[in-house]
Amino acid sequence: MNITLIGYGKMGKEIDRLASERGITIIERLDLGSPIKDSEIQRTDVAIQFASPESVLPHVQRWAAAGKNIVVGTTGWQNDLDKVKAIVAETKIGLVYASNFSIGVHIFFRLIKEAATLINKFAEYDVSIHEAHHKDKLDSPSGTALTAAKILLGHIERKKTVLSGPPQGKIKLDQLQITSTRAGAIVGTHTITFDSLADSIELKHSAKNRAGFALGALLAAEWVKNKHGLFTFEDVLADTIQ
Ligand SMILES: NC(=O)c1ccc[n+]([C@@H]2O[C@H](COP(=O)([O-])OP(=O)(O)OC[C@H]3O[C@@H](n4cnc5c(N)ncnc54)[C@H](OP(=O)(O)O)[C@@H]3O)[C@@H](O)[C@H]2O)c1
């Protein structure tokens, strides 16, 4: 399988390293400003995009116009999701996107869903999310924290909205606060806290390196190679995690 990497930063380089270990061919590595040649697009089976949020829509337009399938790992482009959906439907390409391609994080999401279903029955527990990432991360809160928030809002009836900026006065009962830390080289840590007067329960996922994300993106590329439609990493893992 021939893969083109769109974005050759921390994630692009990690995918490159893992791909060579797995015998997958990376035919092109594109950074901001790299010319994209039509001949290379034609030779590509699947493009994997880990670049900047504003570059997602133009890249999807370009690669979809050539009928090429794409894995989008970039985060912070949720405002363009409807446009991307329309392009995928029109061009009939296959596209997998996820705020987090780590298998461990998807197990974490399942645990959050289970915990939220239980906590829904016990009004004495409040819930909050904290995420921490390296100082160069562009988007805040993280896409993974927003996915966790969506799961919590979907299963805890008393929580209705996300508060991601600083609180103005008291946190309202229906607000779910997400706080963010940007520091040093933290790869990515997400903590869900269920807190009551009596005790506190924490679910925490800490990424130790970028290998988990890179492996998931390569799995997604192999999975979507001959598929059409818009998918998330949940679809890729559906056979593995029931
Ligand atoms: N879904 C997941 O599992 C997951 C995991 C980790 C990270 N991410 C996300 O993936 C993205 C990249 O993360 P990273 O840590 O690799 O960032 P990074 O180290 O800053 O690398 C980003 C790379 O994208 C390039 N780029 C920027 N705009 C581009 C464009 N228009 N066309 C082509 N390349 C472009 C940059 O090139 P220049 O250096 O030339 O500017 C840089 O090489 C972020 O959105 C991050 O949140 C997702």
The ligand as an SDF file (V2000), in Angstrom:
LIG
                    3D

 48 52  0  0  0  0  0  0  0  0999 V2000
   -5.8840   12.1060   16.0980 N   0  0  0  0  0  0  0  0  0  0  0  0
   -4.8210   11.7960   16.8520 C   0  0  0  0  0  0  0  0  0  0  0  0
   -4.6870   10.6690   17.3440 O   0  0  0  0  0  0  0  0  0  0  0  0
   -3.7510   12.8430   17.0740 C   0  0  0  0  0  0  0  0  0  0  0  0
   -2.6030   12.5630   17.8170 C   0  0  0  0  0  0  0  0  0  0  0  0
   -1.6260   13.5370   17.9260 C   0  0  0  0  0  0  0  0  0  0  0  0
   -1.7910   14.7580   17.3020 C   0  0  0  0  0  0  0  0  0  0  0  0
   -2.9420   15.0050   16.5940 N   0  0  0  0  0  0  0  0  0  0  0  0
   -3.1630   16.2460   15.8630 C   0  0  0  0  0  0  0  0  0  0  0  0
   -2.4210   16.1680   14.6500 O   0  0  0  0  0  0  0  0  0  0  0  0
   -2.0360   17.4720   14.2470 C   0  0  0  0  0  0  0  0  0  0  0  0
   -0.5370   17.5130   14.0070 C   0  0  0  0  0  0  0  0  0  0  0  0
    0.1310   17.2270   15.2280 O   0  0  0  0  0  0  0  0  0  0  0  0
    1.7210   17.2000   15.2970 P   0  0  0  0  0  0  0  0  0  0  0  0
    2.0340   16.9630   16.7320 O   0  0  0  0  0  0  0  0  0  0  0  0
    2.3160   16.3070   14.2640 O   0  0  0  0  0  0  0  0  0  0  0  0
    2.0380   18.7410   14.9370 O   0  0  0  0  0  0  0  0  0  0  0  0
    3.3860   19.3820   14.4090 P   0  0  0  0  0  0  0  0  0  0  0  0
    4.5740   18.6710   14.9570 O   0  0  0  0  0  0  0  0  0  0  0  0
    3.2540   20.8590   14.6280 O   0  0  0  0  0  0  0  0  0  0  0  0
    3.3560   19.0750   12.8460 O   0  0  0  0  0  0  0  0  0  0  0  0
    2.4110   19.6240   11.9830 C   0  0  0  0  0  0  0  0  0  0  0  0
    3.0070   19.4800   10.5920 C   0  0  0  0  0  0  0  0  0  0  0  0
    2.0080   19.8490    9.6280 O   0  0  0  0  0  0  0  0  0  0  0  0
    2.6200   20.6760    8.6630 C   0  0  0  0  0  0  0  0  0  0  0  0
    1.6190   21.5240    8.0250 N   0  0  0  0  0  0  0  0  0  0  0  0
    1.0220   22.6280    8.5050 C   0  0  0  0  0  0  0  0  0  0  0  0
    0.1720   23.1230    7.5890 N   0  0  0  0  0  0  0  0  0  0  0  0
    0.2530   22.3180    6.5050 C   0  0  0  0  0  0  0  0  0  0  0  0
   -0.3360   22.3120    5.2280 C   0  0  0  0  0  0  0  0  0  0  0  0
   -1.2080   23.2620    4.8640 N   0  0  0  0  0  0  0  0  0  0  0  0
   -0.0140   21.3340    4.3570 N   0  0  0  0  0  0  0  0  0  0  0  0
    0.8720   20.3810    4.6940 C   0  0  0  0  0  0  0  0  0  0  0  0
    1.4850   20.3330    5.8920 N   0  0  0  0  0  0  0  0  0  0  0  0
    1.1860   21.2960    6.7740 C   0  0  0  0  0  0  0  0  0  0  0  0
    3.6530   21.4670    9.4310 C   0  0  0  0  0  0  0  0  0  0  0  0
    4.6010   21.9310    8.4800 O   0  0  0  0  0  0  0  0  0  0  0  0
    5.5970   23.1430    8.8170 P   0  0  0  0  0  0  0  0  0  0  0  0
    6.5140   22.5970    9.8540 O   0  0  0  0  0  0  0  0  0  0  0  0
    6.2380   23.3940    7.5020 O   0  0  0  0  0  0  0  0  0  0  0  0
    4.7160   24.2580    9.3250 O   0  0  0  0  0  0  0  0  0  0  0  0
    4.2010   20.4000   10.3800 C   0  0  0  0  0  0  0  0  0  0  0  0
    5.2120   19.6220    9.7810 O   0  0  0  0  0  0  0  0  0  0  0  0
   -2.5640   18.4190   15.3360 C   0  0  0  0  0  0  0  0  0  0  0  0
   -3.8350   18.8930   14.9410 O   0  0  0  0  0  0  0  0  0  0  0  0
   -2.7090   17.5080   16.5400 C   0  0  0  0  0  0  0  0  0  0  0  0
   -3.6630   17.9710   17.4690 O   0  0  0  0  0  0  0  0  0  0  0  0
   -3.9230   14.0760   16.4830 C   0  0  0  0  0  0  0  0  0  0  0  0
  1  2  1  0
  2  3  2  0
  2  4  1  0
  4  5  1  0
  4 48  2  0
  5  6  2  0
  6  7  1  0
  7  8  2  0
  8  9  1  0
  8 48  1  0
  9 10  1  0
  9 46  1  0
 10 11  1  0
 11 12  1  0
 11 44  1  0
 12 13  1  0
 13 14  1  0
 14 15  2  0
 14 16  1  0
 14 17  1  0
 17 18  1  0
 18 19  2  0
 18 20  1  0
 18 21  1  0
 21 22  1  0
 22 23  1  0
 23 24  1  0
 23 42  1  0
 24 25  1  0
 25 26  1  0
 25 36  1  0
 26 27  1  0
 26 35  1  0
 27 28  2  0
 28 29  1  0
 29 30  1  0
 29 35  2  0
 30 31  1  0
 30 32  2  0
 32 33  1  0
 33 34  2  0
 34 35  1  0
 36 37  1  0
 36 42  1  0
 37 38  1  0
 38 39  2  0
 38 40  1  0
 38 41  1  0
 42 43  1  0
 44 45  1  0
 44 46  1  0
 46 47  1  0
M  CHG  2   8   1  16  -1
M  END
$$$$
